[in-house]
Amino acid sequence: QKFAVTPALIPDGLISGSLWQGDDPITYRFVDSKPGDYGANEFGDFVAVSEFLGLGTAITNAFAEFTRVTGRSIQQAEDGQEAQINIFSVTDLGMPFLGYSPGGGRGGDMIFNQDDFLIGDMNDIRQFRMLQTMGSALGLDFNDLSRLDTVMGSQQHPKSLVPVTFGSADWLAFQEMYGSELLDPTDP
């Protein structure tokens, strides 16, 4: 039995309006060179995400959880298959991360700044930033909600904690956009 998502429960401003259409799996790739949609000098030098300790595994695990909760498959692109979401890093992004909303060209791409992710293991702030980037790539938008409900929120928890998993509002929004496989969306 699937949970019926009530759109009224989804906070305004959380869904960007862009999503991956259809029922086919959403594909992603950890790219080994800067995609052609980016200029040679744009953002600085390319760095493979595979060089980051734990980032690739964290992304793969979060995509698996998304599939479990929504029923919409996200899988690594096969060799020779075009990926909808390209994941890579550069040396001079000017910010810790950048995620594009779903769509053509750069749509869905997840870009990480080398300086913020290359040195050290995954920690809470890196996990939080990775989830924000992924949220953008899957159709969520930044908003003024509490981070207790959504990783996309700007209102910090009183103890300045950062979320390390998607919040209940994120899961409700994902289920509204992509489907639902759980009885209780607040308990993924």
Buried (B, 14 or more C-beta within 10 A) or exposed (E): EEBEBEEEEBBEBBBBEBBBEEEEBBBBBBBEEBBEEBEEEEBBEBBBBEEBEBBBEBBBEBBEBBBEBBBBBBBBBEEEEEBBBBBBBBEEBEEBBBBBBBBEEBBBBBBBBBBBBBEEEBEEEBBBBBBBBBBBBBBBBBBEBBBBBBBBBEEEEEEEEBBBEBBBBBBBBBBBBBBBBBEEBEEB
